[in-house]
Amino acid sequence: MRCIGLFAVAPVQDLAAALDWYATLFGRAADDRPIPDLAQWYLDGFGFQVMREPARAGKGMATLVVSDIEAERERLGAAGIRFEETQRGDFGAIARLDDPEGNRLILAEPPKR
């Protein structure tokens, strides 16, 4: 297999509410809506999809690697998005959060070198 891209997926029941929440997370509306039940964001070399899939809603997971986890916590916290406590170690830092439907997202910051 020769993969040329990758999308993480957050399955949801309420697509309209999820689109608002993820627009806040990513700082912009979805880049496209290829079919009625799907929205996608194109992010530096990969993508993220929010898909209306009621039977799987809230069971997704994704890790989003960011350069400054504290800056993201501050920006998103100001918008009302809450995180678990940041964990730091030799691996860098991670902060876990859940979207309104329970999909788990992890912000990860690589170690500073």
MDTraj code that builds the backbone (N, CA, C; nanometers):
import mdtraj as md
import numpy as np

residues = "MET ARG CYS ILE GLY LEU PHE ALA VAL ALA PRO VAL GLN ASP LEU ALA ALA ALA LEU ASP TRP TYR ALA THR LEU PHE GLY ARG ALA ALA ASP ASP ARG PRO ILE PRO ASP LEU ALA GLN TRP TYR LEU ASP GLY PHE GLY PHE GLN VAL MET ARG GLU PRO ALA ARG ALA GLY LYS GLY MET ALA THR LEU VAL VAL SER ASP ILE GLU ALA GLU ARG GLU ARG LEU GLY ALA ALA GLY ILE ARG PHE GLU GLU THR GLN ARG GLY ASP PHE GLY ALA ILE ALA ARG LEU ASP ASP PRO GLU GLY ASN ARG LEU ILE LEU ALA GLU PRO PRO LYS ARG".split()
xyz = np.array([
    [0.0834, -0.1178, 0.0000],
    [0.0000, 0.0000, 0.0000],
    [0.0883, 0.1247, 0.0000],
    [0.0538, 0.2183, -0.0848],
    [0.1219, 0.3467, -0.0883],
    [0.0196, 0.4541, -0.0527],
    [0.0190, 0.4935, 0.0738],
    [-0.0765, 0.5961, 0.1187],
    [-0.0256, 0.7339, 0.0814],
    [-0.1158, 0.8177, 0.0360],
    [-0.0772, 0.9540, 0.0021],
    [-0.1481, 1.0564, 0.0905],
    [-0.2229, 1.0091, 0.1890],
    [-0.2903, 1.0993, 0.2816],
    [-0.3528, 1.0213, 0.3946],
    [-0.3975, 1.0942, 0.4963],
    [-0.4606, 1.0321, 0.6118],
    [-0.5617, 1.1294, 0.6707],
    [-0.6807, 1.0787, 0.7050],
    [-0.7824, 1.1555, 0.7741],
    [-0.8144, 1.0856, 0.9054],
    [-0.8154, 1.1598, 1.0138],
    [-0.8737, 1.1129, 1.1388],
    [-1.0225, 1.1447, 1.1291],
    [-1.1071, 1.0661, 1.1975],
    [-1.2517, 1.0844, 1.1869],
    [-1.3148, 1.0919, 1.3248],
    [-1.4035, 1.1897, 1.3419],
    [-1.4856, 1.1996, 1.4625],
    [-1.6298, 1.1715, 1.4214],
    [-1.6832, 1.0541, 1.4575],
    [-1.8222, 1.0248, 1.4254],
    [-1.9155, 1.0955, 1.5249],
    [-2.0219, 1.1567, 1.4733],
    [-2.1139, 1.2341, 1.5566],
    [-2.2586, 1.2056, 1.5191],
    [-2.3493, 1.2424, 1.6103],
    [-2.4924, 1.2385, 1.5800],
    [-2.5395, 1.3731, 1.5281],
    [-2.5001, 1.4806, 1.5966],
    [-2.5453, 1.6154, 1.5629],
    [-2.4362, 1.6864, 1.4831],
    [-2.4454, 1.6759, 1.3515],
    [-2.3417, 1.7309, 1.2650],
    [-2.3344, 1.8835, 1.2753],
    [-2.4466, 1.9511, 1.2805],
    [-2.4457, 2.0980, 1.2857],
    [-2.3728, 2.1477, 1.4102],
    [-2.4023, 2.0895, 1.5258],
    [-2.3344, 2.1302, 1.6497],
    [-2.1862, 2.0961, 1.6434],
    [-2.1545, 1.9815, 1.5877],
    [-2.0137, 1.9405, 1.5777],
    [-1.9360, 2.0342, 1.4865],
    [-1.9973, 2.0793, 1.3776],
    [-1.9286, 2.1708, 1.2871],
    [-1.8918, 2.3005, 1.3582],
    [-1.9798, 2.3509, 1.4423],
    [-1.9486, 2.4718, 1.5198],
    [-1.8330, 2.4459, 1.6161],
    [-1.8378, 2.3337, 1.6877],
    [-1.7349, 2.3030, 1.7874],
    [-1.5986, 2.2843, 1.7199],
    [-1.5948, 2.2094, 1.6115],
    [-1.4675, 2.1852, 1.5435],
    [-1.4157, 2.3105, 1.4723],
    [-1.5055, 2.3989, 1.4295],
    [-1.4605, 2.5272, 1.3733],
    [-1.3870, 2.6065, 1.4812],
    [-1.4344, 2.5999, 1.6045],
    [-1.3642, 2.6646, 1.7153],
    [-1.2301, 2.5965, 1.7391],
    [-1.2292, 2.4642, 1.7406],
    [-1.1052, 2.3902, 1.7635],
    [-0.9988, 2.4256, 1.6602],
    [-1.0363, 2.4218, 1.5326],
    [-0.9392, 2.4445, 1.4253],
    [-0.9235, 2.5915, 1.3869],
    [-1.0081, 2.6772, 1.4407],
    [-0.9965, 2.8192, 1.4124],
    [-1.0517, 2.8611, 1.2779],
    [-1.1336, 2.7745, 1.2173],
    [-1.1949, 2.8072, 1.0886],
    [-1.3015, 2.7024, 1.0554],
    [-1.3897, 2.7403, 0.9658],
    [-1.4924, 2.6461, 0.9202],
    [-1.4272, 2.5331, 0.8408],
    [-1.5018, 2.4265, 0.8197],
    [-1.4522, 2.3135, 0.7406],
    [-1.4096, 2.3605, 0.6024],
    [-1.3083, 2.2959, 0.5487],
    [-1.2584, 2.3303, 0.4158],
    [-1.3511, 2.2833, 0.3053],
    [-1.4201, 2.1716, 0.3277],
    [-1.5188, 2.1287, 0.2294],
    [-1.6184, 2.0322, 0.2892],
    [-1.7272, 2.0130, 0.2151],
    [-1.8371, 1.9232, 0.2513],
    [-1.8636, 1.8364, 0.1295],
    [-1.7824, 1.7303, 0.1070],
    [-1.7955, 1.6506, -0.0157],
    [-1.9276, 1.5750, -0.0284],
    [-1.9872, 1.5394, 0.0849],
    [-2.1197, 1.4765, 0.0860],
    [-2.1957, 1.5367, 0.2040],
    [-2.3292, 1.5258, 0.2061],
    [-2.4068, 1.5938, 0.3109],
    [-2.3683, 1.5578, 0.4549],
    [-2.3284, 1.4351, 0.4825],
    [-2.2999, 1.3923, 0.6199],
    [-2.1522, 1.4018, 0.6577],
    [-2.0723, 1.4759, 0.5822],
    [-1.9277, 1.4799, 0.6048],
    [-1.8734, 1.6210, 0.5861],
    [-1.7870, 1.6603, 0.6774],
    [-1.7111, 1.7857, 0.6640],
    [-1.5657, 1.7509, 0.6876],
    [-1.4764, 1.8219, 0.6191],
    [-1.3343, 1.7918, 0.6382],
    [-1.2488, 1.9173, 0.6399],
    [-1.1432, 1.9064, 0.7194],
    [-1.0424, 2.0103, 0.7315],
    [-0.9124, 1.9535, 0.6774],
    [-0.8418, 2.0336, 0.5984],
    [-0.7098, 1.9949, 0.5483],
    [-0.6071, 2.0641, 0.6362],
    [-0.5234, 1.9846, 0.6988],
    [-0.4247, 2.0333, 0.7948],
    [-0.2877, 1.9839, 0.7510],
    [-0.1895, 2.0656, 0.7543],
    [-0.0501, 2.0356, 0.7173],
    [-0.0173, 1.8875, 0.6979],
    [-0.0520, 1.8323, 0.5841],
    [-0.0120, 1.6965, 0.5494],
    [-0.1093, 1.5869, 0.5888],
    [-0.2176, 1.6209, 0.6537],
    [-0.3187, 1.5210, 0.6886],
    [-0.4529, 1.5917, 0.6943],
    [-0.5562, 1.5202, 0.7296],
    [-0.6877, 1.5818, 0.7361],
    [-0.7674, 1.5321, 0.8543],
    [-0.8753, 1.6015, 0.8818],
    [-0.9659, 1.5648, 0.9904],
    [-1.1071, 1.5713, 0.9360],
    [-1.1843, 1.4674, 0.9629],
    [-1.3228, 1.4606, 0.9164],
    [-1.4180, 1.4515, 1.0345],
    [-1.5300, 1.5178, 1.0210],
    [-1.6418, 1.5015, 1.1132],
    [-1.7546, 1.4449, 1.0288],
    [-1.8050, 1.3281, 1.0727],
    [-1.9024, 1.2550, 0.9918],
    [-2.0239, 1.2188, 1.0762],
    [-2.1427, 1.2459, 1.0219],
    [-2.2643, 1.2013, 1.0895],
    [-2.2713, 1.0496, 1.0747],
    [-2.2552, 0.9825, 1.1855],
    [-2.2538, 0.8358, 1.1903],
    [-2.3093, 0.7975, 1.3288],
    [-2.4428, 0.8084, 1.3480],
    [-2.5015, 0.7921, 1.4810],
    [-2.4629, 0.6644, 1.5550],
    [-2.4504, 0.5527, 1.4861],
    [-2.4179, 0.4269, 1.5539],
    [-2.2769, 0.4269, 1.6119],
    [-2.1886, 0.5099, 1.5616],
    [-2.0502, 0.5157, 1.6092],
    [-2.0193, 0.6452, 1.6837],
    [-2.1165, 0.7330, 1.6970],
    [-2.0944, 0.8656, 1.7556],
    [-2.0261, 0.8560, 1.8918],
    [-1.9272, 0.9415, 1.9099],
    [-1.8570, 0.9506, 2.0380],
    [-1.7514, 0.8457, 2.0613],
    [-1.7220, 0.7638, 1.9631],
    [-1.6259, 0.6549, 1.9820],
    [-1.4944, 0.6783, 1.9079],
    [-1.4736, 0.7997, 1.8552],
    [-1.3513, 0.8296, 1.7811],
    [-1.2392, 0.8768, 1.8719],
    [-1.1190, 0.8688, 1.8195],
    [-1.0004, 0.9201, 1.8880],
    [-0.9056, 0.9753, 1.7834],
    [-0.8346, 1.0808, 1.8209],
    [-0.7334, 1.1361, 1.7324],
    [-0.6314, 1.2110, 1.8170],
    [-0.5078, 1.2112, 1.7714],
    [-0.4024, 1.2909, 1.8331],
    [-0.3644, 1.3993, 1.7344],
    [-0.3653, 1.5217, 1.7813],
    [-0.3294, 1.6376, 1.6999],
    [-0.1989, 1.6933, 1.7558],
    [-0.0949, 1.6925, 1.6760],
    [0.0365, 1.7399, 1.7207],
    [0.0425, 1.8906, 1.6978],
    [0.0751, 1.9638, 1.8036],
    [0.0822, 2.1099, 1.7993],
    [0.2202, 2.1553, 1.8451],
    [0.2583, 2.2744, 1.8053],
    [0.3914, 2.3234, 1.8427],
    [0.3940, 2.3859, 1.9813],
    [0.2798, 2.4359, 2.0315],
    [0.2754, 2.5025, 2.1618],
    [0.1445, 2.4680, 2.2305],
    [0.1481, 2.3681, 2.3145],
    [0.0264, 2.3171, 2.3778],
    [-0.0373, 2.4211, 2.4692],
    [0.0438, 2.4991, 2.5398],
    [-0.0116, 2.5984, 2.6315],
    [-0.0819, 2.7106, 2.5558],
    [-0.0294, 2.7506, 2.4418],
    [-0.0965, 2.8525, 2.3605],
    [-0.2313, 2.8003, 2.3125],
    [-0.2371, 2.6733, 2.2738],
    [-0.3646, 2.6148, 2.2296],
    [-0.4623, 2.6032, 2.3454],
    [-0.4128, 2.5645, 2.4626],
    [-0.5006, 2.5570, 2.5802],
    [-0.5609, 2.6936, 2.6108],
    [-0.4788, 2.7976, 2.6028],
    [-0.5259, 2.9326, 2.6320],
    [-0.6302, 2.9772, 2.5287],
    [-0.6009, 2.9570, 2.4014],
    [-0.6934, 2.9965, 2.2949],
    [-0.8256, 2.9228, 2.3068],
    [-0.8187, 2.7920, 2.3233],
    [-0.9401, 2.7115, 2.3290],
    [-1.0146, 2.7296, 2.4609],
    [-0.9402, 2.7477, 2.5692],
    [-1.0040, 2.7740, 2.6983],
    [-1.0866, 2.9021, 2.6940],
    [-1.0355, 3.0040, 2.6251],
    [-1.1094, 3.1301, 2.6100],
    [-1.2398, 3.1091, 2.5342],
    [-1.2451, 3.0051, 2.4517],
    [-1.3661, 2.9733, 2.3750],
    [-1.4556, 2.8731, 2.4494],
    [-1.4171, 2.8370, 2.5718],
    [-1.4996, 2.7473, 2.6522],
    [-1.4682, 2.6003, 2.6390],
    [-1.3609, 2.5648, 2.5699],
    [-1.3227, 2.4242, 2.5566],
    [-1.2317, 2.3876, 2.6728],
    [-1.2678, 2.2819, 2.7437],
    [-1.1958, 2.2403, 2.8643],
    [-1.1115, 2.1154, 2.8392],
    [-1.0002, 2.1088, 2.9088],
    [-0.9022, 2.0003, 2.8962],
    [-0.8816, 1.9317, 3.0303],
    [-0.8260, 1.8119, 3.0238],
    [-0.7685, 1.7517, 3.1433],
    [-0.6332, 1.8192, 3.1662],
    [-0.5741, 1.7944, 3.2792],
    [-0.4445, 1.8545, 3.3124],
    [-0.3378, 1.8118, 3.2117],
    [-0.2515, 1.9045, 3.1741],
    [-0.1416, 1.8731, 3.0823],
    [-0.0421, 1.7813, 3.1524],
    [-0.0002, 1.6790, 3.0826],
    [0.1046, 1.5892, 3.1328],
    [0.2312, 1.6171, 3.0555],
    [0.3426, 1.6263, 3.1265],
    [0.4722, 1.6543, 3.0638],
    [0.5716, 1.5460, 3.1008],
    [0.6638, 1.5209, 3.0088],
    [0.7688, 1.4228, 3.0326],
    [0.8698, 1.4287, 2.9203],
    [0.9560, 1.3282, 2.9135],
    [1.0553, 1.3214, 2.8068],
    [0.9904, 1.3165, 2.6688],
    [0.8659, 1.2708, 2.6631],
    [0.7908, 1.2592, 2.5383],
    [0.7409, 1.3946, 2.4890],
    [0.7471, 1.4983, 2.5715],
    [0.6913, 1.6289, 2.5396],
    [0.5748, 1.6563, 2.6331],
    [0.4592, 1.6903, 2.5778],
    [0.3412, 1.7182, 2.6596],
    [0.2166, 1.6713, 2.5867],
    [0.1154, 1.6316, 2.6651],
    [-0.0151, 1.5969, 2.6085],
    [-0.1245, 1.6586, 2.6944],
    [-0.2337, 1.6901, 2.6296],
    [-0.3532, 1.7386, 2.6984],
    [-0.4734, 1.6734, 2.6319],
    [-0.5548, 1.6084, 2.7121],
    [-0.6712, 1.5371, 2.6595],
    [-0.7969, 1.6232, 2.6728],
    [-0.8856, 1.6093, 2.5741],
    [-1.0153, 1.6742, 2.5789],
    [-1.1128, 1.5878, 2.5012],
    [-1.2405, 1.6110, 2.5255],
    [-1.3457, 1.5390, 2.4542],
    [-1.4349, 1.6399, 2.3830],
    [-1.4788, 1.6037, 2.2627],
    [-1.5761, 1.6895, 2.1954],
    [-1.7116, 1.6686, 2.2638],
    [-1.8136, 1.7475, 2.2308],
    [-1.9428, 1.7351, 2.2991],
    [-2.0088, 1.5972, 2.2892],
    [-1.9687, 1.5154, 2.1924],
    [-2.0283, 1.3824, 2.1790],
    [-1.9425, 1.2731, 2.2408],
    [-1.8259, 1.3097, 2.2947],
    [-1.7418, 1.2118, 2.3626],
    [-1.6237, 1.1612, 2.2830],
    [-1.6033, 1.2083, 2.1613],
    [-1.4827, 1.1690, 2.0875],
    [-1.3618, 1.2253, 2.1607],
    [-1.2615, 1.1420, 2.1833],
    [-1.1420, 1.1808, 2.2576],
    [-1.0389, 1.2407, 2.1635],
    [-0.9913, 1.3587, 2.1972],
    [-0.8855, 1.4244, 2.1240],
    [-0.7675, 1.4463, 2.2183],
    [-0.6510, 1.4267, 2.1671],
    [-0.5291, 1.4498, 2.2453],
    [-0.4445, 1.5509, 2.1704],
    [-0.4135, 1.6601, 2.2366],
    [-0.3160, 1.7543, 2.1810],
    [-0.1801, 1.7078, 2.2305],
    [-0.0860, 1.6967, 2.1418],
    [0.0480, 1.6502, 2.1764],
    [0.1509, 1.7511, 2.1273],
    [0.2440, 1.7850, 2.2148],
    [0.3539, 1.8744, 2.1801],
    [0.4828, 1.7942, 2.1862],
    [0.5582, 1.7916, 2.0786],
    [0.6845, 1.7161, 2.0804],
    [0.7810, 1.7761, 2.1836],
    [0.8792, 1.6964, 2.2259],
    [0.9777, 1.7529, 2.3195],
    [1.0547, 1.8665, 2.2544],
    [1.0867, 1.9657, 2.3367],
    [1.1674, 2.0792, 2.2876],
    [1.3114, 2.0325, 2.2757],
    [1.3734, 2.0593, 2.1638],
    [1.5132, 2.0194, 2.1447],
    [1.5988, 2.1401, 2.1193],
])
top = md.Topology()
chain = top.add_chain()
for i, resn in enumerate(residues, 1):
    res = top.add_residue(resn, chain, resSeq=i)
    for name in ("N", "CA", "C"):
        top.add_atom(name, md.element.get_by_symbol(name[0]), res)
traj = md.Trajectory(xyz[None], top)
